[in-house]
Amino acid sequence: MMADLISGFLDPGFAAACDVTTLKRCNGSYVTDDLREREDDLIWSVRYGDRTLIIYLLIEFQSTPDPTMPIRIMSYMALLWQDLIRTGKHSVRKQLPGILPIVLYNGESPWNVPDDIGAAILMPDPVLRFRPSVPYLVVDELRLTMHHLDETRNLAASLFGLEQSSKTSDLFLLGQRLNAWMSTNPDLDPLRRDFSLFFENTLKTDNNKPLPNPFCGETMLAEKVKRWTAELKAEGKAEGKAEGIAEGQRRLLKRMKAFGMPISEIAEITGLPEEEIRHLI
């Protein structure tokens, strides 16, 4: 996800020079109490170009505009540098590693806070050169123009797209696109399961019913059917009655139908005739 944030939302030249295979989460490596209390921050390191420069990406998640953000960003960057020096991870005699601060914002009202501490400080012209300048990048998720990323395989853009979608049909289509290309990479299976759970347990229709799950592909569905079958067989045995097993079979078929499976596919998986399936559900 962090690699996609770099490639999809930062300067293309910068993104191309970043070796995203070296991305490493740095949270937990700092001992300053002020930083440890910031559980929402995501701090990563990445190699840039052919140099040993380490870029720290500091991510802030905000749901409402924070007028103190320019001050906070400047203070967090200073704390990071202090920790690097104090813990011996960086020599005080060398130039400090660059820090790229990014604010992820998903509030309803547009972000209206200065994106540089310099713009928040009043300084007389004769001493203007002493005014600090610490810019940061704001990713305003609900107001992003997503069309240029629609055809790219970018997880960060897709996640922001989910937040922007207000219609059930839009959410389902976006989920279908995500599932289509994520299914080509087995390494993304755990993340596909996370998205599947997101659709099943978080997203609801207006009448509080779960949305259709576009991530319920053949592999995941097979796993679900296997688990459901085992659970329902166990319930039937516990009841010790033939009608208990029959009721379990009926519930299994209804679950499969609820996931949007056509009768023909249910018949192929269960081995039951289509007419019997229609009768049971």
JOLIN-V406092 format. One record per backbone hydrogen bond with DSSP energy under -1.0 kcal/mol. NH is the residue of the N-H (numbers start at 1). CO is the residue of the C=O. If there is no record, write none. Layout:
# JOLIN-V406092
NH_CO / NH_CO
This chain:
# JOLIN-V406092
5_1 / 6_2 / 7_3 / 8_4 / 9_5 / 10_6 / 15_11 / 16_12 / 17_13 / 19_47 / 20_18 / 22_19 / 23_20 / 24_45 / 26_43 / 29_26 / 36_32 / 37_33 / 38_35 / 39_37 / 41_38 / 44_57 / 45_24 / 48_53 / 49_17 / 51_48 / 55_46 / 56_98 / 57_44 / 58_100 / 59_42 / 60_102 / 62_104 / 69_66 / 72_68 / 73_69 / 74_70 / 75_71 / 76_72 / 77_73 / 78_74 / 79_75 / 80_76 / 81_77 / 82_78 / 83_79 / 84_80 / 85_81 / 86_82 / 87_83 / 88_85 / 89_84 / 90_84 / 94_91 / 100_56 / 102_58 / 103_137 / 104_60 / 105_139 / 106_62 / 119_116 / 120_117 / 121_118 / 127_124 / 128_125 / 130_127 / 131_128 / 136_115 / 137_101 / 139_103 / 141_105 / 141_139 / 143_140 / 149_146 / 152_149 / 154_152 / 158_154 / 159_155 / 160_156 / 161_157 / 162_158 / 163_159 / 164_160 / 165_161 / 171_167 / 172_168 / 173_169 / 174_170 / 175_171 / 176_172 / 177_173 / 178_174 / 179_175 / 180_176 / 181_177 / 182_178 / 183_179 / 185_182 / 188_185 / 189_186 / 192_188 / 193_189 / 194_190 / 195_191 / 196_192 / 197_193 / 198_194 / 199_195 / 200_196 / 201_197 / 202_198 / 203_198 / 205_209 / 208_205 / 211_203 / 216_213 / 217_215 / 221_217 / 222_218 / 223_219 / 224_220 / 225_221 / 226_222 / 227_223 / 228_224 / 229_225 / 230_226 / 231_227 / 232_228 / 233_229 / 234_230 / 235_231 / 236_232 / 237_233 / 238_234 / 239_235 / 240_236 / 245_241 / 246_242 / 247_243 / 248_244 / 249_245 / 250_246 / 251_247 / 252_248 / 253_249 / 254_250 / 255_251 / 256_252 / 257_253 / 258_254 / 259_255 / 260_257 / 261_256 / 266_262 / 267_263 / 268_264 / 269_265 / 270_266 / 271_267 / 277_273 / 278_274 / 279_275 / 280_276 / 281_277
